[in-house]
Amino acid sequence: MIRVVLPAHLKNLAHVTGEVRVEVAGPPTQREVLDALETAYPMLLGTIRDRHSGERRPFVRFYACELDLSHESPDAPLPEEVVAGKEPFIVLGAMAGG
């Protein structure tokens, strides 16, 4: 099971509190985690990634183990700590402006 932390507005949309857990079908990657998340919570479709291209939305970032994974390949393996359930995969809404 992969632990996923969502920002507050997506928790509200998905009707969840705290972190969620998803089971991935293949090797644990960003793509597999997000596929499993959108399958379990279809109301999140299009909120984290573009529905058609699958690309990360501009103001969404991914973190794990204090690393910014936002610009990593969606098919790159997740850190072992995330795969083992010791650390969560974090979806974070970025802020812009000054």
C-alpha positions in Angstrom: 0.0 0.0 0.0 1.2 3.5 -0.9 0.3 6.3 1.5 -0.8 9.5 -0.2 -1.2 12.9 1.3 -3.6 15.2 -0.5 -4.0 19.0 -0.1 -7.1 20.1 1.8 -9.2 21.1 -1.2 -8.7 17.6 -2.9 -9.4 15.9 0.4 -12.7 17.8 0.5 -13.5 16.9 -3.1 -12.7 13.2 -2.5 -14.6 13.2 0.9 -11.6 11.9 2.8 -9.8 13.0 5.9 -6.1 12.3 6.6 -4.0 10.4 4.2 -5.3 7.8 1.8 -3.8 4.5 0.9 -3.8 3.0 -2.6 -2.7 -0.4 -4.0 -0.7 -0.1 -7.2 -1.0 -2.7 -10.0 2.5 -2.5 -11.3 5.9 -1.2 -10.2 5.3 1.8 -7.8 5.7 4.9 -9.9 4.1 8.3 -9.9 1.9 7.2 -12.8 0.8 4.0 -11.0 0.0 5.8 -7.8 -2.0 8.5 -9.6 -3.8 5.9 -11.7 -4.8 4.0 -8.6 -5.8 7.3 -6.8 -8.0 8.4 -9.7 -9.6 4.9 -9.9 -10.4 4.9 -6.2 -11.5 8.5 -6.2 -12.9 9.3 -9.7 -13.9 12.8 -8.6 -10.2 13.6 -8.7 -9.8 12.9 -12.4 -8.4 16.0 -14.1 -7.5 17.8 -10.8 -3.9 16.5 -10.5 -3.1 15.6 -14.1 -4.6 16.7 -17.4 -7.3 14.1 -18.3 -6.0 13.7 -21.9 -2.2 14.2 -21.8 -1.7 12.8 -18.3 0.7 15.7 -17.6 0.9 17.1 -14.1 -1.1 20.3 -13.6 1.0 23.5 -13.5 0.4 24.3 -9.8 0.6 20.8 -8.5 3.8 19.4 -7.0 4.8 15.9 -5.9 7.1 15.2 -2.9 8.4 12.2 -1.1 11.2 11.7 1.4 11.9 15.5 1.4 12.5 15.3 -2.4 10.7 17.3 -5.1 9.6 14.6 -7.6 7.6 17.0 -9.7 9.9 17.0 -12.6 10.9 13.4 -12.5 9.6 11.0 -15.1 6.1 9.7 -14.1 7.5 6.2 -14.8 10.5 6.6 -12.5 10.5 4.3 -9.5 9.3 5.8 -6.2 11.8 6.0 -3.3 12.0 2.7 -1.3 10.6 4.4 1.8 7.4 5.2 0.0 7.1 1.7 -1.5 7.6 0.3 2.0 4.9 2.5 3.5 7.4 4.4 5.8 6.9 7.7 4.0 4.0 9.1 2.1 3.7 10.3 -1.5 2.7 14.0 -1.1 0.5 15.9 -3.6 0.9 19.6 -2.9 -0.8 22.6 -4.4 1.9 25.1 -5.2 1.4 28.8 -4.6 2.4 31.6 -6.9 2.5 35.4 -6.6 4.3 37.8 -4.5 
